[in-house]
Amino acid sequence: MKVVFFGTPEFAVPTLQILLATPEVDVLAVVTQPDRRRSRGSQLDPSPVKNLALAHNLPVWQPQRVKKDADTLAFLRQTQADLFVVVAYGQILSQEILDMPTLGCVNVHASLLPQYRGAAPIQWSLYNGDAETGVTTMQMEAGLDTGPMLLKADVPIELLDNADRLAHTLSTVGAELLLKTVVKLGRQQIQPIPQNDADSTYAPLIQKEDYLLDWSRSAIALHNQIRGFFPNCMAQFRGQDLKIMATAPVGDRYWEELPPSFTVLEHNWPALSPGEGKPGEIVSIAKHIGPIVQTGDGFLLLQQVQLSGKRAQSGWDFANGMHLLTGEMLGNVHA
């Protein structure tokens, strides 16, 4: 099967890798986003997908706007591809492009469609505290993630998963699911299933205000926000911005869901005896573990933080380095 691959970030790399390793698939070329600068004055950085493509001597196309680039459109027509595979490419394909391959365009989407259509399905699934997510392969059409579904794979979400960790898992699952989809499409063994629009939800791009923490919210809600929008959620401490990068809700209602590494904290919990504080107040400091913060409902352990201009550090190193005291407050950052 002749395939052109569209993709850009690390999430797309396992799918391209599995296609390249499959003798029945001939990857003709890769289309990816233009090289970007990480900061002002720095060199242009190629996308992870481009790096992999070049390592395999594949032709690489990087149009600023694929729908409008005459040279890219002409090349895509000339390939006479059977299938276009699209994984986190980052541009919307025109109907003209969608109609080019014999078998159409197949997308790997990181949710159980029709849930979480849009740009950030992994982040919003974590934010909402879902117990599971997954991957869907679908036939692409002009609407945003509205095409008929082909195959699905479920993935459970653990309490301490964050967006990076879950994306890594889903990228691997998605690669395997895509290969199954390609094989079944070639054998005409898949019956596409239309999505029910009434059941759909939307996962928009993350905005700056989504990173701002409000300590009057519950411990689990804050934890889900922090892990969903990892690593950028923000609080205030002693007049400085403080990134909260990893947390765990702690207390009797959570011990069973936490990994064995929290057994020590569970055993010492009676001695820590955090009292009722104000939302944002550091009510206890667990030795060799980190500070425990009162929220609007429950307690939150700070596992990893980063002060403005400093490196990320563990909650315990932060407590030691700042000579943290119980009764100190973490504040909210206002938009």
C-alpha positions in Angstrom: 0.0 0.0 0.0 1.4 3.4 -1.0 1.1 5.9 1.8 1.9 9.6 2.4 2.4 10.5 6.0 1.3 13.8 7.6 2.5 14.5 11.1 4.7 16.8 13.2 5.3 16.2 17.0 6.7 13.4 19.0 3.2 11.9 19.3 3.2 11.1 15.6 6.7 9.4 15.5 5.6 5.9 16.6 3.0 5.7 13.9 5.5 6.6 11.2 8.0 4.2 12.7 5.6 1.3 12.5 4.6 2.1 9.0 8.3 2.2 7.9 8.9 -1.2 9.6 5.9 -2.8 7.7 7.0 -4.5 4.4 3.5 -4.3 3.0 3.5 -0.4 3.4 5.5 1.9 1.1 5.8 5.3 2.7 6.3 7.6 -0.3 6.9 10.9 1.5 6.3 12.9 4.7 4.4 16.3 5.0 5.2 18.1 8.3 5.1 21.6 9.7 7.9 24.1 8.8 10.9 24.2 11.1 10.4 26.5 14.1 12.6 28.6 16.4 12.4 27.7 20.1 13.4 31.3 21.0 14.5 34.5 19.5 17.8 34.2 17.6 18.0 30.5 17.9 18.4 28.1 15.0 15.4 26.6 13.3 14.5 23.2 14.8 13.0 20.5 12.6 10.0 18.6 13.8 10.5 15.1 15.3 8.7 13.6 12.3 11.0 15.4 9.9 14.1 14.0 11.8 12.8 10.5 11.4 11.9 11.0 7.8 15.3 12.3 6.9 16.9 9.4 8.7 15.1 7.1 6.3 15.9 9.3 3.2 12.2 10.1 2.6 11.1 13.2 0.7 9.9 15.9 3.1 7.5 18.7 2.3 7.0 21.6 4.7 4.4 24.0 3.3 3.4 27.0 5.4 -0.2 26.4 4.3 -0.7 23.0 2.7 -4.1 23.9 1.3 -2.6 26.8 -0.7 0.8 25.5 -1.7 0.7 24.6 -5.4 4.0 22.7 -5.4 2.9 20.4 -2.6 -0.5 19.9 -4.1 1.0 18.9 -7.4 3.4 16.5 -5.7 0.6 14.9 -3.7 -1.4 14.3 -6.8 1.6 12.8 -8.6 2.2 10.2 -5.8 -1.1 8.4 -6.7 -1.1 7.2 -3.1 -3.6 4.7 -1.8 -3.8 6.4 1.5 -2.8 9.6 3.4 -2.2 8.9 7.1 -2.5 12.0 9.4 -1.3 12.1 13.0 -1.2 15.4 14.8 -0.1 17.3 11.6 -1.3 20.7 12.8 -3.0 22.0 9.7 -6.5 21.4 8.3 -6.6 19.6 5.0 -8.8 20.8 2.2 -11.4 18.7 0.5 -9.2 18.6 -2.5 -6.4 16.9 -0.5 -8.9 14.6 1.2 -10.1 13.3 -2.1 -6.7 12.6 -3.6 -5.9 9.1 -2.3 -7.8 6.0 -3.5 -8.7 5.0 0.1 -9.0 8.5 1.4 -7.3 10.0 4.5 -7.1 8.2 7.9 -6.5 10.1 11.1 -5.2 8.9 14.5 -7.1 10.8 17.2 -6.2 10.6 20.9 -9.7 10.1 22.3 -12.7 7.8 22.1 -14.6 9.8 19.6 -17.0 11.5 19.5 -15.7 12.6 22.9 -13.0 15.3 22.8 -13.0 16.4 19.2 -10.4 19.2 18.8 -6.8 20.1 19.5 -6.2 19.0 23.1 -8.1 15.7 23.9 -5.5 14.3 26.2 -5.3 17.5 28.3 -9.0 17.9 28.8 -9.6 14.2 29.5 -7.2 14.5 32.4 -8.7 17.8 33.5 -12.1 16.3 33.7 -10.8 13.4 35.8 -11.8 10.6 33.3 -11.1 7.0 34.3 -10.3 6.0 30.8 -9.5 7.4 27.4 -8.2 5.9 24.2 -7.4 6.2 20.5 -9.8 6.3 17.5 -8.8 5.9 13.8 -11.3 7.6 11.5 -11.8 8.5 7.9 -11.2 12.2 7.5 -13.8 14.7 6.2 -14.0 18.5 6.1 -15.4 18.8 9.7 -13.2 18.9 12.8 -12.8 15.3 13.8 -16.3 14.4 12.6 -15.5 11.6 10.2 -16.7 8.0 10.3 -14.8 5.9 12.9 -12.8 2.8 11.9 -11.2 1.2 15.0 -10.9 2.1 18.7 -8.6 1.1 21.6 -9.3 1.9 25.3 -6.6 3.0 27.7 -7.1 3.4 31.5 -6.0 6.6 33.2 -4.0 6.2 36.4 -4.3 8.8 39.2 -0.7 10.1 38.7 -0.7 10.1 34.9 0.0 13.5 33.4 -0.4 14.8 29.8 3.2 13.8 28.8 3.0 10.3 30.2 -0.5 9.6 28.8 0.5 11.0 25.4 3.4 8.6 25.3 1.1 5.7 26.0 -1.5 6.8 23.5 1.1 7.4 20.8 2.2 3.7 21.0 -1.4 2.4 21.2 -2.3 4.7 18.3 0.6 3.4 16.1 -0.5 -0.2 16.6 -4.2 0.7 16.0 -3.3 2.6 12.8 -1.4 -0.4 11.4 -4.4 -2.7 12.1 -6.6 -0.1 10.4 -4.4 0.1 7.3 -4.3 -3.7 6.9 -8.1 -4.0 7.3 -8.7 -1.1 4.9 -6.5 -2.8 2.3 -8.5 -6.0 2.7 -11.9 -4.2 2.8 -12.5 -5.6 6.3 -13.7 -2.4 8.0 -17.2 -1.0 8.1 -16.9 2.8 9.0 -19.3 3.8 11.8 -20.7 7.4 11.7 -20.2 9.5 14.8 -23.2 10.6 16.8 -22.9 14.4 16.9 -25.3 14.5 19.9 -22.7 12.7 22.0 -19.7 14.8 21.0 -17.6 17.1 23.2 -15.0 19.6 22.3 -11.3 19.8 23.4 -10.1 23.3 22.6 -6.6 24.7 22.6 -5.3 25.5 26.1 -5.4 29.2 27.0 -3.2 31.0 29.5 -6.0 31.4 32.0 -6.3 27.6 32.1 -2.9 27.4 33.8 -4.0 29.6 36.8 -4.6 27.7 40.0 -7.4 28.6 42.5 -6.8 27.0 45.9 -10.4 27.2 46.8 -11.1 24.3 44.4 -10.9 20.7 45.6 -7.6 18.8 45.8 -8.7 16.4 43.1 -9.8 19.2 40.8 -6.5 21.0 41.3 -4.5 17.8 40.7 -6.4 17.1 37.5 -5.7 20.6 36.3 -2.0 20.4 37.1 -1.5 17.0 35.4 -3.7 17.8 32.5 -2.0 21.1 31.7 1.5 19.8 32.7 4.0 21.5 33.2 2.6 25.0 33.2 0.1 25.5 36.0 1.0 28.5 38.2 0.6 29.7 41.8 2.2 32.5 43.8 4.7 32.0 46.6 6.4 34.9 48.6 5.6 37.2 45.7 7.1 35.0 43.0 5.5 32.8 40.3 5.7 29.2 41.3 5.0 26.4 38.7 3.2 23.4 40.3 4.3 20.6 38.1 3.4 17.4 39.9 1.0 16.7 42.8 -0.9 14.0 44.5 -4.2 14.2 46.4 -3.6 12.6 49.8 -5.7 11.3 52.6 -7.9 8.3 53.4 -10.0 8.6 50.2 -7.0 8.3 47.9 -4.5 5.8 49.5 -5.9 2.8 47.5 -5.4 4.6 44.2 -1.9 5.8 44.9 1.2 3.6 44.0 3.2 1.7 46.7 5.7 4.6 47.0 3.0 6.4 49.0 2.8 3.7 51.7 5.3 5.6 53.9 3.2 8.7 53.7 0.0 6.7 54.5 1.7 5.1 57.6 2.9 8.5 58.8 -0.4 10.3 58.1 -1.7 10.2 61.7 1.6 11.8 62.9 1.4 14.5 60.3 -2.2 15.3 61.4 -2.8 18.2 59.1 -5.5 20.4 60.6 -8.0 22.5 58.7 -6.2 25.4 57.2 -7.2 28.1 54.7 -7.2 27.2 51.0 -3.6 27.5 49.9 -2.1 27.1 53.3 0.8 24.7 53.9 -0.5 22.7 56.8 2.2 20.0 57.0 5.6 19.1 55.6 6.3 15.3 55.1 10.0 14.6 55.7 11.8 13.5 52.5 8.5 13.8 50.6 7.2 17.4 50.5 4.7 20.1 51.6 1.0 19.3 52.0 -1.4 22.1 51.1 -5.0 22.7 52.2 -7.4 23.2 49.4 -11.1 24.0 49.3 -11.7 20.3 49.9 -8.9 17.9 50.9 -5.1 18.0 50.9 -2.6 18.2 48.0 1.0 17.0 48.2 3.4 19.1 46.1 5.7 16.6 44.4 7.5 18.8 41.9 7.6 22.6 41.6 9.7 25.3 39.8 10.3 28.8 41.1 10.5 31.6 38.4 14.0 31.6 36.9 15.0 28.3 38.7 15.2 24.7 37.8 12.4 22.2 38.6 12.9 20.5 41.9 11.1 18.0 44.2 8.7 19.2 46.8 11.1 18.1 49.6 14.0 20.1 48.0 11.8 23.1 47.6 10.7 22.9 51.3 14.4 22.6 52.4 15.8 25.2 50.1 13.1 27.8 51.0 13.1 26.9 54.7 9.4 26.4 54.3 7.2 26.8 57.4 3.7 25.4 58.1 1.2 28.2 58.0 2.8 29.9 54.9 0.4 30.5 52.0 0.3 29.7 48.3 -1.6 32.4 46.5 -3.6 32.5 43.3 -2.3 34.1 40.1 -4.8 36.4 38.5 -5.2 36.8 34.8 
